[in-house]
Amino acid sequence: MSDIVCLLPGDGIGPEVTTAAREVIDASGADIEWVVLPAGATALEFCGSILPARTIAAIEGHGVALKGPISTPVGKGHASVNVQLRKKLNLFAAVRPVRTVDGIKTRFDNVDLIIIRENTEGLYSGIENEIVEGVVQSLKIATSKACRRIARFAFEYAVARGRKKVTVFHKANILKMSDGLFLKCVRKEYEQFADRIAYDELIIDNGCMQLVRDPSKFDVLLLENLYGDIISDLAAGLVGGLGVVPGANMGRTCAVFEAVHGSAPDIARKGIANPLACIMSGVMMLNYMGKTEQAKRIRNAYDSVLSAGRPEDLTPDIGGNGTTQSFTQAIIKAMK
């Protein structure tokens, strides 16, 4: 019997990169039935909602989704679909593997990180108000429940994958109550894992400096919401950018895998969008579903294509002169 996966094509280049990922996953031998669902600007236009109830219900029912990038207006307009998905589906953990990719030239050749970010609280709770004209406040929310939940997830995730150390980035020297609570909860959860994995803490400004000096010093990073968002993108820059890293938002009962780059409307429908991040996210999804052989086939295939570095196979953003389709077909061919 086929496994059912919800597919949210998204906006801009989203339909192009999710189509490519779907073609690659199907070619890997994974037996998947895809359910295409609306979200984002297209959903707003045709369904009257950026996140229709049927999309949420389908993901809740099937438990797994692959999502393309979705546009979020800056400073105005509708709220972030990504944030709404996390809240409605209780996807409390964002997971971002960041590793050096063969064939992508960067300043570092030894990056192998997993960044785990609390996804539901902090400043991203979105609680803001104008006290008086010209004075606005934002509330940073931290609860013991959410802090302990993400800490436990991080240690479990790290141990299950044979990682060596979890490092927390924080600002508890200044934010003594909110970040202080986060640290307190992480330390408490670590007591159950102390015999299986190492643990460290760094003030985030020092952590950022250490990260860009020598990323090989780090293994698994655990951060609250805002810090995790920023560090995830910073770390992606160490290996070539958001076009070469996957992402996932996970809860206890479902998970949404996604390309974490933007919707790039300026190159939409030009056939040159790089589908690699979405394909990599598909590999994460297959591993999550227990389809490890198919995931390995795809990973080996795109590693091979990138290492070969044939310009006609690669999209312009990674040094080629090819198209979305040529890159997709090169990966499929490498699996045969």
Buried (B, 14 or more C-beta within 10 A) or exposed (E): EEBBBBBBBBBBBBBBBBBBBBBBBBBBEBEBEBBEBBBBBBBBEEBEBBBBEEBBEBBBEBBBBBBBBBBBEEEEEBEBBBBBBBBBBBBBBBBBBBBBBBBBEBEEEEBBBBBBBBBBBBBBBEEEEEEEEEEEEEEBBBEEEBBBBBBBBBBEBBBEEEBEBBBBBBBBEEBEEBBBBBBBBBEBBBEEBEEEBBBEBBBBEEBBEBBBEEBEEBBBBBBBBBBBBBBBBBBBBBBBBBBBBBBBBBBEEBBBBBBBBBBBBEBBEEBBBBBBBBBBBBBBBBBBBEBEEBBBBBBEBBBBBBEEBBEEBBBBBBEBEBBBBBBBBBBBEBBE
